[in-house]
Amino acid sequence: MSQEYDLVILGGGTGGYVAAIRASQLGLKTAIVEKGKLGGTCLHKGCIPSKALLRSAEVFATAKHSEDFGVITSVVSLDFGKVQERKNKIIDQLHKGVQHLMKQGKIDVYEGLGRILGPSIFSPMPGTISVEMNNGQENEMLIPKNVIVATGSRPRTLPGLEIDGDYVMSSDEALQLEALPSSIIIVGGGVIGIEWASMLSDFGVEVTVIEYADRIIPTEDKEISKEMQRLMKKKGIKLVTGAKVLAETLVRDNGVAISAEVKGGVKEYKADKLLVSVGRQANTEGIGLENTEIQVEKGFIATNEFFQTKESHIYAIGDVIGGLQLAHVASHEGIVAVQHIAGKDPSPFDYNLVSRCIYSNPEVSSVGITEDQAKEKGHKVKVGKFSFRAIGKALVFGESDGFVKIVADEETNDILGVHMIGPHVTDMITEAGLAMVLDATPWEMAHTIHPHPTLSEAIGEAALAVDGKAIHS
Ligand SMILES: Cc1cc2nc3c(=O)[nH]c(=O)nc-3n(C[C@H](O)[C@H](O)[C@H](O)COP(=O)(O)OP(=O)(O)OC[C@H]3O[C@@H](n4cnc5c(N)ncnc54)[C@H](O)[C@@H]3O)c2cc1C
């Protein structure tokens, strides 16, 4: 069977399904090909399941300290089966929501493995998509005017640390754990590694993080990393930084043992399990790129600012093109690509305005550049910082660690970056993002009235602190 479309999207993850909805809103006849489940990594193996587990861990940790709030409980215990059940229920509900949105948008969904064919009897240009259907029915042939490749990514590992799903896991396997280990080694102290470290520690697991860089979450502002390091240690997490894991020393026998080169010496670490979180690899194989002129650079599909590949009618978005591998980035790239296909003249995506979040306990969020990056770019910077310790609502919450930091240009008053660590800061970063989109100055941020008592008062105070005028410091 062959079907004609204005647009066929390969991959129904966050990038793919959001692009499909926008395409349908713009009147394009659209289909999605998805080999697994609509919603992709974010919904089934990423953002949502990990945040559901993090929330359970936070509730457990808070319950253990409920006496601090004057709430006396008898024994607090954990039913990890129920924790997983709750996570799965949330995923199911959201999955049904995405399926409903596809029906509402009259978007055809082909459940199967899609592959781009070269020029064929159907079309003189590469882009015809053959779909090997999951249900074993005859292959479908889709003939689109345009294609978006949104095939996402999968966990990367290191040679020697091959995933066995038992002793050595990636986040995919860790999300499916039926019982918690009593101890774990996490290789990689980036965003995913630190979220897992925080969560497992809050669940009562003994955690060791081994990080190659000289600090955890090394892409964040140095002061944020330092504070996170302090707070993770306060939780009892063992952090080993500047450490090169010697994968060849891994022993998988009744637990794991692995050595790492640290500060000129070699140390051995032991635990029940090992979680590898060293980044993600783009899904570029087996999708027919060899039938096209599409270029893959350093493992990712290369595109221009409107996400066109070397084949101008084939676009690529999301994790498969690399850069910031985030769900909201994938979906916005999808929207820009579709607007471009529909001739709507979209503005190119400004990655400097993308907010980045870490959902550990405490949370981290940031937008724009760090203080060091600003200096490297030649800015004369002024910095405003304000601690949550002086914020009433943070004390009420019982979570007063952390701060808000605003980096601004001394001459132009431009806000260059906003960095936060503390309670609920992932829900607060959008104010800073909007300020940067609107080209606001710290003065304008400060004169946006922040209601009392709220955590957002820390932003207003940090903005005043940029010019040395914070009220409560
Ligand atoms: C543990 C974890 C936590 C995360 N937490 C966050 C978070 O809190 N916030 C955030 O913004 N991001 C988070 N991310 C990242 C986020 O999940 C990804 O950036 C996002 O899912 C990328 O979307 P995508 O559409 O590019 O790819 P994906 O979501 O990976 O979707 C790609 C889809 O394509 C399908 N596919 C692949 N090949 C084919 C083919 N040949 N035919 C048909 N279908 C195919 C796959 O089955 C998949 O469904 C997290 C990731 C992980 C692993």
The ligand as an SDF file (V2000), in Angstrom:
LIG
                    3D

 53 58  0  0  0  0  0  0  0  0999 V2000
   16.7090    9.4960   32.3260 C   0  0  0  0  0  0  0  0  0  0  0  0
   16.4080   10.7030   31.4570 C   0  0  0  0  0  0  0  0  0  0  0  0
   15.8210   11.8140   32.0130 C   0  0  0  0  0  0  0  0  0  0  0  0
   15.5430   12.9170   31.2180 C   0  0  0  0  0  0  0  0  0  0  0  0
   14.9510   13.9970   31.8070 N   0  0  0  0  0  0  0  0  0  0  0  0
   14.6860   15.0840   31.0580 C   0  0  0  0  0  0  0  0  0  0  0  0
   14.0300   16.1940   31.6390 C   0  0  0  0  0  0  0  0  0  0  0  0
   13.7010   16.1930   32.8110 O   0  0  0  0  0  0  0  0  0  0  0  0
   13.7680   17.2720   30.8510 N   0  0  0  0  0  0  0  0  0  0  0  0
   14.1280   17.3020   29.5370 C   0  0  0  0  0  0  0  0  0  0  0  0
   13.8750   18.3110   28.8580 O   0  0  0  0  0  0  0  0  0  0  0  0
   14.7270   16.2450   28.9460 N   0  0  0  0  0  0  0  0  0  0  0  0
   15.0030   15.1390   29.6730 C   0  0  0  0  0  0  0  0  0  0  0  0
   15.5870   14.0540   29.0810 N   0  0  0  0  0  0  0  0  0  0  0  0
   15.9210   14.1350   27.6370 C   0  0  0  0  0  0  0  0  0  0  0  0
   14.6790   13.9310   26.7690 C   0  0  0  0  0  0  0  0  0  0  0  0
   14.0800   12.7000   27.1060 O   0  0  0  0  0  0  0  0  0  0  0  0
   15.0580   13.9490   25.2990 C   0  0  0  0  0  0  0  0  0  0  0  0
   15.7720   15.1300   25.0240 O   0  0  0  0  0  0  0  0  0  0  0  0
   13.8350   13.9060   24.3950 C   0  0  0  0  0  0  0  0  0  0  0  0
   13.1190   12.7270   24.6300 O   0  0  0  0  0  0  0  0  0  0  0  0
   14.2530   13.9870   22.9200 C   0  0  0  0  0  0  0  0  0  0  0  0
   13.1280   13.8800   22.1090 O   0  0  0  0  0  0  0  0  0  0  0  0
   13.2370   13.3200   20.6220 P   0  0  0  0  0  0  0  0  0  0  0  0
   11.8670   13.4430   20.0500 O   0  0  0  0  0  0  0  0  0  0  0  0
   14.3610   13.9390   19.9200 O   0  0  0  0  0  0  0  0  0  0  0  0
   13.6460   11.7830   20.7680 O   0  0  0  0  0  0  0  0  0  0  0  0
   12.9900   10.5690   21.5570 P   0  0  0  0  0  0  0  0  0  0  0  0
   12.1280   11.0200   22.6580 O   0  0  0  0  0  0  0  0  0  0  0  0
   14.1130    9.6570   21.8620 O   0  0  0  0  0  0  0  0  0  0  0  0
   12.0320    9.9210   20.4790 O   0  0  0  0  0  0  0  0  0  0  0  0
   12.4920    9.2660   19.3520 C   0  0  0  0  0  0  0  0  0  0  0  0
   11.4630    8.2460   18.9310 C   0  0  0  0  0  0  0  0  0  0  0  0
   11.8000    7.7460   17.6550 O   0  0  0  0  0  0  0  0  0  0  0  0
   11.4810    6.3770   17.6000 C   0  0  0  0  0  0  0  0  0  0  0  0
   12.2870    5.7860   16.5100 N   0  0  0  0  0  0  0  0  0  0  0  0
   13.6270    5.7100   16.4280 C   0  0  0  0  0  0  0  0  0  0  0  0
   13.9820    5.1490   15.2460 N   0  0  0  0  0  0  0  0  0  0  0  0
   12.8360    4.8850   14.5820 C   0  0  0  0  0  0  0  0  0  0  0  0
   12.5480    4.3170   13.3040 C   0  0  0  0  0  0  0  0  0  0  0  0
   13.5040    3.9230   12.4710 N   0  0  0  0  0  0  0  0  0  0  0  0
   11.2520    4.1770   12.9510 N   0  0  0  0  0  0  0  0  0  0  0  0
   10.2670    4.5730   13.7840 C   0  0  0  0  0  0  0  0  0  0  0  0
   10.4850    5.1160   14.9930 N   0  0  0  0  0  0  0  0  0  0  0  0
   11.7500    5.2810   15.3730 C   0  0  0  0  0  0  0  0  0  0  0  0
   11.8420    5.8730   19.0020 C   0  0  0  0  0  0  0  0  0  0  0  0
   11.1540    4.6800   19.3020 O   0  0  0  0  0  0  0  0  0  0  0  0
   11.3780    7.0370   19.8620 C   0  0  0  0  0  0  0  0  0  0  0  0
   10.0630    6.8780   20.3190 O   0  0  0  0  0  0  0  0  0  0  0  0
   15.8570   12.9110   29.8380 C   0  0  0  0  0  0  0  0  0  0  0  0
   16.4340   11.7750   29.2620 C   0  0  0  0  0  0  0  0  0  0  0  0
   16.7130   10.6840   30.0560 C   0  0  0  0  0  0  0  0  0  0  0  0
   17.3140    9.4650   29.4180 C   0  0  0  0  0  0  0  0  0  0  0  0
  1  2  1  0
  2  3  1  0
  2 52  2  0
  3  4  2  0
  4  5  1  0
  4 50  1  0
  5  6  2  0
  6  7  1  0
  6 13  1  0
  7  8  2  0
  7  9  1  0
  9 10  1  0
 10 11  2  0
 10 12  1  0
 12 13  2  0
 13 14  1  0
 14 15  1  0
 14 50  1  0
 15 16  1  0
 16 17  1  0
 16 18  1  0
 18 19  1  0
 18 20  1  0
 20 21  1  0
 20 22  1  0
 22 23  1  0
 23 24  1  0
 24 25  2  0
 24 26  1  0
 24 27  1  0
 27 28  1  0
 28 29  2  0
 28 30  1  0
 28 31  1  0
 31 32  1  0
 32 33  1  0
 33 34  1  0
 33 48  1  0
 34 35  1  0
 35 36  1  0
 35 46  1  0
 36 37  1  0
 36 45  1  0
 37 38  2  0
 38 39  1  0
 39 40  1  0
 39 45  2  0
 40 41  1  0
 40 42  2  0
 42 43  1  0
 43 44  2  0
 44 45  1  0
 46 47  1  0
 46 48  1  0
 48 49  1  0
 50 51  2  0
 51 52  1  0
 52 53  1  0
M  END
$$$$
